[in-house]
Amino acid sequence: MPLIEIRDLHFSRGERAIFRGIDLDIYRGKVRAIMGPSGTGKTTLLRLISGQLVPDQGTIKVDGHDVHKTTHAQLYELRKRMGRFFLVKLKVIEGC
């Protein structure tokens, strides 16, 4: 079971489509890199995964929990766990 499971993700800002039908699995203990030039949606994807943004369509599950169907308290707990994971990994990558 993936730690992060994204299915049929669609997200737009106004008329501009950022994601159209993205499927992505991220497994515990595996390294995934999300790379691209400025403005291609890297930070937007992290915000969707953390529940800061709501997709137009699709699902995002973290550790089996649908991020956009959790209670506020459940989302808070997930974010605490995600924050530790993303912050540690981002610092390592930025230092390259």
C-alpha positions, 0 to 999 in steps of 0.5 A: 500500500502506498504512503501517498496515493494520488488518483485522477488528480485535476486542478486548475487556477482559473482557466489554466489547468495545472494537473489533468488526470495525474496518478502517482504512488509514493511508497514508504522508504522510496525516494521520489523527486518532483522536478521542473521549472518554476511555475509547473506545479511542484509546490501546488502538488505539495499543497494538494497533498497536505490538504491546503488546496482542494482538487477539482477532481480526484483523490489524494490518500496519505497513509490510507486517509483521504486527505480531503474527506478527513475531519479537521483533527485528522487532517491536523494529525496527518499534517504533523506527520507530513511536515516532519517527512517533507521538511527533512527531505526538502532540506536534504534536496535543497542542500545538493 
